[in-house]
Amino acid sequence: MFIQLNKLSKFSSLRFVKSAVIITAMLTISACGQKDQTAQKAPPPAVSTYVVSMDKIGDYREFVARTVASKEVELTARVEGELIERLFKEGAIVEKGQVLLKIDPTTYITALESAKADLASKIAGAEGAARDLKRGKEVAGQGYISQSDLDKLITNDSQSKAGVNVAKAALEQAELNLSYTTISAPFAGHVGKVNFNVGNIVGSTSGSLATLTATNPMYVSFGVEESEFVSYLQNKQTNQEQDKDDLDISLRLPNNTTYAEKGKIIFADTKIEQGMGTVELRAVFQNPNDIILPGLFVTLVAESKDKQNMALIPQASVQENQQGKFVLVVTEENKVAQRIVKLGRRINAMWLVESGLKENERVIIEGLQKVKNGIEVGPVDKRVDPITGVISDYLTQ
C-alpha cells in the first residue's frame, strides 16, 4: 500500500512539473508575441520633405567679369600754389559742382587786378589814338597833314586796338587762373583718398590730388569668345526686328549672392583681341545703394528670356555615390526610393534638375541619416528659402 501511494505521489509530481513547463512555455510565447506586436506598432522615422515645384528657367552662360566705374576723373591742380582748404571727407559722396579743394588765390587775385588795370590803360590809349586819327583825317584834305603822318596815325590806331584785345585776353586768362584755385566736382560721385594735405604746394606737375568716381550706374566688363559673339549679333539683329531684348543679365557678387538689380549690355568692342579670340562687352547695372565697388571680380550671368519649366530642389537633398548624384524620394505609399538625377547649375541655395524628377514629387531634405531605400517613413513637408537654403515649417510665419 505504501508502495502504491509512493508511486501515485511521484506520478502527480511528474504531472505537476510537466504542467509547469507547459505553462512557462506558453507565457514565454505570449511575451514574445507581445514584443513582436510592440515592435510592429513602432512609428516610422519622421523625415522632412520638399515638394518639387517647376520654375521657368532659360539657357545661360557665366562669364568672369570686372566692375568699372561709369565715370572716373583725377582731380589735379591747374595752377601752382599752397593748398589751403579741403572741404570733403575721404570716401564721401559729393554732388556735381560741390567745392572740394582750394588753393591760395592771393597771387591770382593780384594778377587779375593788374590785368584789369592794363586793360583800362589800353582802352584809354586806343580811344586817344582813335581821336587823333579822326582829327588827322579831317585836316588831311585841307593839306595841313602829310600822307605819311596820316599813315602813322592809322598804324597807331590799329596797334592800340590790338593792344586792347591782348589786354582782354590777359584779363580772361587771369580770371581763369583765379577760378582754377577752386577745384569743384565735375559730376556726382565718391571721392577717394587724398594725396596732398593742406599746406602742401601743388601745381600742374603734382599729379592727382584725389580721385572722383561715379558708381551709379556701374559698368561690368567681360570677354566673349568670337564664335559666341557672332551668334549674339545674329540674335540681336533678329530681336531688334521684333523690338525686344533676348537676354536677362544678372550679376553674382564675390560673396556668392545674386545682385538685386538686372543689367543690360550697352557696348561691344569693334575688334577681336589678338591672341585671345575674344571681344570685350560691357553691361550696365544701376547701383543706388553703392553695393558694387569698382574693381570687383564678379560673375556675369546671361540667361535667355526664352524659358522652360524645370525643377529646382534644395542642395541639402542631393547626395552622391559611384553611380552619380541622387536624391531620396518618398513615394505615395510613404516608402523611400533612391532616384538618380541629372543636375544643371546651382541657383543660390537650389539646384536645377535637368532630368530624374517630376513636379509634386517629395524629396527628403532632413533625416537622411535615419533612412534607407525601401523603408517606410513619416514625411513632413517643409518650406525652403531659395536664397539662403533655410528650412522652416509651413506654419511658421
C-alpha positions in Angstrom: 0.0 0.0 0.0 2.8 2.3 0.9 4.5 1.5 -2.4 1.3 2.3 -4.4 0.9 5.7 -2.6 4.5 6.5 -3.3 4.1 5.7 -6.9 1.0 7.8 -7.1 2.8 10.7 -5.4 5.7 10.5 -7.9 3.2 10.4 -10.8 1.4 13.5 -9.5 4.7 15.3 -9.1 5.7 14.5 -12.7 2.4 15.7 -14.0 2.8 18.9 -12.0 6.3 19.5 -13.5 5.0 18.9 -17.0 2.2 21.3 -16.4 4.6 24.0 -15.1 6.8 23.6 -18.1 3.9 23.9 -20.5 2.6 27.0 -18.7 6.0 28.6 -18.7 6.5 27.9 -22.4 3.1 29.4 -23.1 3.9 32.5 -21.1 7.2 32.9 -22.9 5.5 32.6 -26.3 2.8 35.1 -25.3 5.5 37.5 -24.1 7.4 37.2 -27.4 4.2 37.8 -29.3 3.6 40.9 -27.3 7.1 42.1 -28.0 6.6 41.5 -31.8 3.3 43.4 -31.7 5.0 46.2 -29.8 7.8 46.4 -32.4 5.3 46.3 -35.3 3.4 49.2 -33.7 6.6 51.5 -33.5 6.0 54.6 -35.7 8.1 55.0 -38.9 11.0 57.5 -38.7 10.0 61.1 -39.4 11.7 62.9 -42.2 11.4 66.5 -43.6 10.5 66.6 -47.3 10.4 69.2 -50.0 7.7 69.2 -52.7 9.2 69.6 -56.1 7.9 72.6 -58.0 8.6 73.8 -61.5 10.1 77.2 -62.4 10.7 78.9 -65.7 14.5 78.6 -66.4 16.3 79.7 -69.6 19.6 78.7 -71.2 22.5 80.6 -69.6 26.2 81.3 -69.7 28.5 82.6 -67.0 31.4 85.0 -67.6 34.2 86.2 -65.3 33.8 89.9 -65.3 35.2 93.0 -63.6 33.3 96.1 -62.4 34.3 99.5 -63.7 33.2 103.0 -62.6 30.9 104.6 -65.2 32.9 107.8 -64.7 36.3 108.4 -63.1 38.4 111.5 -63.0 41.7 112.5 -61.3 41.4 115.8 -59.6 44.5 117.8 -60.4 45.8 121.4 -59.8 46.0 123.6 -62.9 47.8 126.4 -61.2 50.6 126.4 -58.6 50.0 127.4 -55.0 49.5 126.4 -51.5 46.6 124.0 -50.7 44.7 126.0 -48.1 41.4 124.1 -47.7 39.9 120.6 -48.1 36.0 120.7 -48.0 35.2 116.9 -48.0 35.8 113.7 -46.2 37.7 110.9 -47.8 35.2 108.3 -49.2 32.3 110.7 -49.0 29.6 111.2 -51.7 29.8 114.7 -53.3 27.4 116.5 -55.6 28.1 117.9 -59.0 29.7 121.4 -58.7 30.5 121.0 -55.0 33.8 122.8 -54.0 36.3 120.2 -52.9 39.7 121.9 -52.7 41.0 125.4 -52.5 44.5 126.8 -53.5 45.7 130.1 -52.1 44.3 132.7 -54.5 46.3 135.7 -53.4 48.8 135.7 -56.3 46.0 135.2 -58.8 43.8 138.0 -57.4 46.8 140.4 -57.7 47.3 139.2 -61.3 43.7 139.8 -62.1 43.7 143.3 -60.7 46.9 144.1 -62.8 45.2 142.7 -65.9 42.1 144.9 -65.3 44.3 148.0 -64.9 46.3 147.1 -68.0 43.1 146.7 -70.0 41.8 150.1 -68.8 45.1 151.7 -69.9 45.0 150.0 -73.3 41.4 151.1 -73.8 42.3 154.7 -72.9 45.3 154.6 -75.3 43.1 153.2 -78.0 40.4 155.9 -77.5 43.2 158.6 -77.8 44.5 157.0 -81.0 41.1 156.9 -82.4 40.5 160.6 -81.7 43.9 161.5 -83.3 43.1 159.6 -86.4 39.7 161.3 -86.7 41.3 164.8 -86.5 44.1 163.8 -88.9 41.5 162.7 -91.5 39.6 166.0 -91.1 42.7 168.1 -91.9 44.4 165.8 -94.3 42.1 167.0 -97.1 43.0 170.6 -96.4 46.7 169.9 -96.8 47.6 170.5 -93.1 49.0 167.0 -92.7 51.1 164.9 -94.9 50.1 161.4 -96.1 53.0 160.0 -94.1 51.7 161.4 -90.9 48.3 160.2 -91.6 49.6 156.7 -92.1 51.3 156.9 -88.7 48.0 157.8 -87.1 46.3 154.9 -88.8 49.0 152.5 -87.6 48.8 153.8 -84.1 45.1 153.4 -84.0 45.3 149.8 -85.2 48.1 149.0 -82.7 46.0 150.5 -79.9 43.0 148.4 -80.8 45.2 145.2 -80.9 46.6 146.2 -77.6 43.1 146.3 -76.1 42.4 142.8 -77.5 45.7 141.5 -76.0 44.8 143.1 -72.6 41.3 141.5 -72.8 42.8 138.1 -73.4 45.2 138.6 -70.5 42.3 139.5 -68.3 40.4 136.4 -69.3 43.4 134.3 -68.5 43.8 135.9 -65.1 40.2 135.3 -64.3 40.6 131.7 -65.5 43.7 131.2 -63.3 41.9 132.6 -60.3 39.0 130.1 -61.0 41.5 127.3 -61.0 42.3 127.9 -57.4 38.9 126.4 -56.6 38.6 122.7 -57.5 35.0 121.5 -57.8 33.4 118.1 -58.6 32.6 117.8 -62.3 30.0 115.2 -61.5 28.4 113.5 -58.5 30.3 110.6 -57.1 32.6 109.2 -54.4 35.9 111.0 -53.5 38.7 108.6 -52.7 41.9 109.0 -50.7 43.6 112.5 -50.7 47.2 112.5 -51.8 48.1 116.0 -50.6 47.2 117.6 -47.3 46.5 121.2 -46.5 49.8 123.2 -46.5 51.4 121.4 -49.4 52.4 123.3 -52.5 50.7 121.8 -55.5 50.7 122.5 -59.2 50.2 121.1 -62.7 53.0 118.7 -62.2 51.9 117.4 -58.8 49.7 114.6 -60.3 46.4 113.5 -58.8 45.2 115.3 -55.6 42.3 112.8 -55.3 40.1 110.5 -57.4 36.4 111.1 -58.1 34.4 108.1 -59.3 30.7 107.8 -60.3 29.4 104.4 -59.1 25.7 104.7 -60.1 25.3 103.3 -62.6 28.2 100.8 -62.6 29.8 99.2 -65.6 30.7 95.5 -65.8 33.3 94.5 -68.4 33.7 90.9 -69.7 35.1 89.0 -72.6 33.1 86.7 -75.0 34.6 84.2 -77.5 34.4 85.3 -81.1 32.0 82.5 -82.1 29.6 83.3 -79.4 29.8 87.0 -80.2 28.8 86.4 -83.8 25.8 84.3 -82.6 24.9 87.2 -80.2 25.0 89.7 -83.0 22.8 87.5 -85.2 20.2 87.0 -82.4 20.3 90.7 -81.6 19.6 91.6 -85.2 16.7 89.3 -85.2 15.3 90.5 -81.9 15.7 94.2 -82.9 13.4 93.5 -85.8 11.0 92.1 -83.2 11.7 95.0 -80.9 12.8 93.0 -77.9 15.9 92.1 -75.9 16.7 88.3 -75.8 18.8 88.2 -72.6 18.4 88.6 -68.9 21.6 89.9 -67.5 22.3 89.3 -63.8 25.4 89.5 -61.5 26.8 87.2 -58.8 28.9 89.0 -56.3 32.2 87.8 -54.7 30.2 86.5 -51.6 28.2 84.2 -53.9 25.0 86.2 -53.6 22.9 87.4 -56.6 22.8 91.2 -57.1 19.2 92.5 -56.9 19.3 94.8 -60.0 19.2 93.5 -63.5 21.7 94.7 -66.1 21.8 95.5 -69.8 24.5 95.1 -72.4 25.3 98.6 -73.8 28.7 98.3 -75.6 30.6 95.8 -77.7 34.2 96.5 -78.8 34.8 96.9 -82.6 37.7 94.4 -82.8 38.8 91.0 -81.7 41.6 91.0 -79.2 44.7 89.5 -80.9 45.9 86.2 -79.3 42.7 85.9 -77.1 40.0 85.4 -79.7 37.6 87.4 -77.5 35.5 90.5 -77.8 35.1 92.9 -74.8 31.5 93.6 -73.9 30.1 96.0 -71.3 26.9 95.8 -69.3 25.4 98.5 -67.1 23.8 98.0 -63.7 22.0 100.5 -61.5 23.8 100.8 -58.2 21.7 103.1 -55.9 22.9 101.6 -52.6 26.6 101.5 -53.7 26.8 97.8 -53.1 29.1 97.3 -56.1 32.5 98.9 -55.9 34.9 99.5 -58.9 37.4 96.8 -59.5 35.5 93.8 -58.1 35.8 90.4 -59.8 32.2 89.2 -60.3 30.3 86.6 -62.3 28.0 87.9 -65.0 25.2 85.5 -65.9 23.5 85.9 -69.3 20.2 83.9 -69.4 17.9 83.5 -72.3 14.4 85.0 -71.9 13.0 82.0 -73.8 12.5 79.9 -70.7 11.3 76.3 -70.0 9.6 74.7 -66.9 12.3 72.9 -64.9 12.6 71.6 -61.4 14.6 73.2 -58.6 15.5 71.3 -55.5 17.4 72.3 -52.3 21.1 71.5 -52.4 20.6 69.8 -49.0 18.6 67.0 -50.6 21.4 65.9 -53.1 23.8 63.0 -52.3 26.4 61.3 -54.4 27.7 57.8 -54.8 29.6 55.8 -57.5 26.5 56.0 -59.8 26.4 59.8 -59.6 24.2 62.3 -57.8 20.9 61.1 -56.4 18.0 62.1 -54.1 15.8 60.0 -51.8 12.1 60.3 -52.9 9.1 59.5 -50.7 6.5 57.5 -52.8 2.8 57.7 -52.5 3.0 54.7 -50.1 5.4 56.7 -47.9 8.3 54.4 -48.9 11.8 55.7 -49.6 13.1 55.3 -53.2 16.5 56.3 -54.4 16.4 58.4 -57.6 19.4 59.2 -59.8 19.1 62.8 -61.1 20.9 64.8 -63.7 21.7 68.3 -62.3 22.4 71.6 -64.0 23.6 74.8 -62.4 23.2 76.0 -58.9 20.9 78.9 -58.4 21.5 80.3 -54.9 20.5 77.5 -52.4 18.8 75.4 -55.1 20.0 73.0 -57.8 18.5 72.8 -61.2 17.3 69.3 -62.2 17.5 68.5 -65.9 16.1 65.0 -65.5 15.1 62.4 -62.9 12.3 64.2 -61.0 8.7 65.3 -61.7 6.6 68.1 -60.3 5.0 67.5 -56.9 7.3 64.6 -56.0 8.7 64.8 -52.5 12.5 64.6 -51.8 13.9 64.2 -48.3 15.9 67.2 -47.0 16.2 66.3 -43.3 16.6 62.9 -41.6 18.7 61.4 -44.5 20.9 59.6 -42.0 17.9 57.7 -40.5 16.5 56.1 -43.6 17.5 53.8 -46.4 16.0 52.7 -49.7 12.7 50.8 -49.3 11.7 51.6 -45.7 8.5 53.4 -44.7 8.8 56.9 -43.3 6.6 59.6 -41.8 7.1 62.6 -44.2 6.6 66.2 -43.1 6.6 68.8 -45.8 8.8 71.8 -45.2 9.5 75.2 -46.8 13.0 76.1 -48.1 14.2 79.6 -48.7 15.5 79.5 -52.3 18.1 82.2 -51.5 19.5 81.2 -48.1 18.5 77.5 -48.0 16.9 77.9 -44.5 14.4 75.1 -43.8 11.2 76.1 -41.9 7.8 74.8 -41.1 4.9 75.8 -43.3 3.1 77.0 -40.1 5.9 79.3 -39.2 5.1 82.9 -40.1 
